[in-house]
Amino acid sequence: MKRILLLLCGIMLVPVIACSQHLVEVGKGYSCTSVNTTVFRNNSLVTHGDEQYISYYDNDGYLVLGKRKLDSEQWTLHRTQYQGNVKDAHNIISMMIDGEGYMHVSFDHHGHPLNYCRSIAPGSLELGDKMPMTGVDEGNVTYPEFYPLSGGDLLFVYRSGSSGRGNLVMNRYSLKEHKWTRVQDILIDGENKRNAYWQLYVDEKGTIHLSWVWRETWHVETNHDICYARSFDNGVTWYKTSGERYELPIKLSNAEYACRLPQNCELINQTSMSADAGGNPYIATYWRESDSDVPQYRIVWNDGKMWH
């Protein structure tokens, strides 16, 4: 099945009163699964300077990269040499542009060895060969995510291990040294009993916000609780909203709990999060109350003093 991939451009003319939307056709993307559009896929569209970049799988499972000028509707597309298992929606594409204009791409993971490469030149859509990052704990990767840091460096996080038995790993790419280094071998430790399903957000001040739910097995019914941590130094040290510094790795026993929720409440494991200008976190999620048959969307947030 083919489906035309569209870019939705929204311009808010007057808040709440009027909203103009404009659809731009990009290309034909694979649509038999949600691999191009899953909720845990971040940075499928990235703006760098006056150019915007896109990535998706086509109908044959090839990784396609594209770019356009912000004032143009014309996309330049390049079908790369790489394919992914598009029948498994876990196998998303993540990408980011570093401060020098190189594109970094990671793709096709669901408990697989790391697939990582970068463009052969700044602004290029042509990818080089696959390569390791640090070469450590890269044999069982899921949920790769890139995030930009101030100064043009990049952050990369992924799950090492499997559902119910995995840890959160964090790397940093240095523009100065042109290489990846390990920031956290195990930031969140499942203790070989569980794993964290996380959301991450870097705010305008550079603070890294991290929220997650615990899962005890590979069954979604064992999701429980919503936790939180933040870092002011690009992921090296981590704190609770109280200002208490975490002793790493973060575990079930020492995590800050934004919201206590039991297993079997239909708590979703991956949604999204953000923060306001004051650095207060907001977590979008859903779960079902014990006296209801229907899960409801929720916003869990902190006002600087307590969780709501």
N, C-alpha and C positions, 0 to 999 in steps of 0.2 A: 504494500500500500504506500502511495506517495501522498504527501500533503505539503502544500506550499507553506514555507516558513515565512511568517510575516513579522515585521518590526512595527510595534505599536508606539507611536510618538504622541505623547499627551502634553498639551500646553494649557496650563491653568490661567485663564484670562482674568477672571474675578473669582476669588475663593468661594466655593460652594455654589455660586450663581451660575457659572458657565464653564464648560470644559470642552475644548476642541481636540479631537483625535484624528490622527492621520496614519493610514496603513501603507507600508512600503513592502513590496514583494522582494524577498531576498533570494530564495531558492526552494528546492523541493527536499524536505527532510523526512527521515524515517518516522512513521507514526503508528506502527503496530504495537508499540509499547510506549511508555512515557519517558524513555531514556533521554530524550532531548529536553524534557520539561519537568523533571521531578523536583519536588519542593526542596530537596537537600542539594540541588545543583546550584552553585553560586558562580557569579561572574561568567555567565554565558554571553554577556554583552559588556564590553569594556571600552571606556573612552580614555584616550591618551592624547593630550594636546588637542589638535583640531581634527583628529581621526578617531573613528569608532571601529572596533573589531568584534567579530562574531565567530562562534564555532558551533558546529552541529554535525550529526551523522546523516549521510544521505541514505537513499533507499537501499543501497548495497552495503551499508555499514561503514563506508569510508568516512574518515574524519575530514570535514570541509572547514576551511578557514576563510574569512572574508573581512574586508575593510572598506570604509567609505569616508569621504570628507563630511564633516558635520553639516555643511550647507548643501550636500548633494544627496540625491536619492539613488545614485548609481553605485552598486556594490561590485567590487573586484573580488572574485571567488577563486579559491585554489583547492582542488581535491588532492589531499596529501596521499602519501604512500601507505598510510596506516589505516587499519580496519579495527573495529571493535565488535564485541558480541552484543549486538543491539537487541537481541531477544531478551536479555536480562537488563531490566531498567536500572539496576544498581550501577551499571558500567558507564557512568556519566563522563563528560569532558569537563575539566576545569582549566582555566587559563588566566594569565595575568601578564601585563606589560611592565618590565622593570624601568628604572629611571633612565636607562640608555636607549630604550625603545625596543629591546629584544622581547619577543613573545615566549613565555614559558607555558608548556602544555603538559597535562597529565590526564590519562584516559584509560578506559577499559579495565576497571578493577572490581572484583568481588572476591576477595581472598586470593589475589594473584600477585606475582612479582611486579615491582614498580615499573610502570610505563611512563617515562619522562623524557622530554626532549625540548629543545628551544630553537627559535628561528636562526637561520644562518647569518642574518644581518638585521640591524635595527629597521623596523618597519616592514620586514619581509614576511610573506605568508608561507615561505618554503621552510620546512622543518629539517633539522639535521638528524643524525642517528640517535637512537635511544641511548641513555646514559644513566648511571647511578647518581644519587645525590650525595649521601654520605657513605653508602655501601653497607650500612648497618640496619638490621631489622627492616629490610625492604623486600622480603619474600612473601608476605601475606598482607597485602594492602587493600583497603576499602575506604571510600569516602575521601578522596584527595581534594584539598581546598587550598587555593592561593589567596593571600591578602596583601595589599600594598602597605608598606611602612614609610614613614617620613624619610626623606633623603633618597628615595628610589629603591631601597632594599625590599625584599619580599619575605613573607612568612608562608610556610607550607605546613599543613597539618593533615594527618591521616590516622585511620585506625590500623594498628598492627595486631593481628589476631582475628578471631571470628566473633560472630554475634553471641553475646553471653560470656565470651572469654577473650576480651580484647583490651588494649591500652591506647591512650591518645599520645601520639608522637608529634614533636614540633621541630621544624628546621627553619633556618634563616639563610637567605641568599644575600651575600655582600657584593655591592657594586664595586667597591674598592678592590676586593680580592678576586672577584668573579668566581666565587665558589660557594657551595652550601656547607653549613656547619650545623651540628645538632644543638638545639636550645634545650629541649627536654626529651630524654629517653622515654620516660613514662611520666607524663604530666598528671593524667588521671589513671589510677591503678585499679583494675578490676579484681585484683588479688586472685586471678584464675577462677573466680566464682561468678563474675558478672562483667558487663562493660557499660561504658557511658555512650549515649547518643547525644551529641552536642550541637550547639549553634554558637557561632563566633561572630563578633562585630568589632571593628576598629573605628572609634569615633574620631571627630575632627581634632581632638587634642592628642591623638595617638594612643589613648587608653584601649587596651584589648579587653573586651567583655566576653565572658564565656559562660554559657548555661548548658545544662544537660539533664537528662533523665537517666536513671539506672535501669538496666534490664538484667534479670537474673538468668535467663536462658535465651535460646533463639526464638522462643515464643513471644509474640508481641503482647500477650496478656500479662506478662511478668514485668512490664514497664511500671515504674513507680517513682514518685517524688521528683521535684524540680530543684536543681542545685545551681550555685553561682560562684564565680571567682573573677577577679580582674587583675590586670597587670599594667604597670606604668612604665616598664622598662623593656618593652618588646618581648615579653614572655619569660624573662629570667626569674623574677620573683612575683608571687601572686598573693592577693589579699582578699579578705572578706569585706563586706560593706561596712562592718564595724571598725575597720582599720587593722584588724588582727592579721598578721602575716601567716600564710599557710606554711606548714611543714610539709614539704613535698616528698613523695607524690601525694596527691589528693586521693583520699579513700572514702569509703562509705562512712567511716567513723568520724572523720574530721571535716567533712564537707559542710558548707553553709547551705541550709535548706530554705529556698525561697517559698516553697509550698510543699507541704506534706500530703502525699497522695498514695493510696494503697494500690496493690496489684489488682488486676481485673476491673479497672475503672475506665478502660478504653482510652487511657492517656496516650496521645500520639508521641512518637519518639523523636521526630525531627520536624521543626517548623521554621521559625526565624526569630531574630531579635534585633534590637536597635538601642539607641540611647539618645537622650535629649541634650540640649546645649550645656546643661549642668553636669553631664556625665551620669545621669540616673538611668539604669537599664530598664528596658521594656521587653517582655518575652511574650510572643504570640503562640498560643497552643490551644488544645482542646482536650476535654475529658468529660466523663459522665458522673454526675452525682449519684450517690447510693439510692436516692428516692426517685430517680428518673430513669427512663428507658432510652433517652436520647443524649448523646454527647453534645456539649455546647462549646462554641469558640470562647476563648478567654484571653485577657491581657493580665499578666502577672508583672507588677512593676514595683520599683523601690523609689521612695521620695527623698532619700538621703537619710531617713531615720528608721523606716520600717518597710516591710513588704506588704503589698496589698494584692 
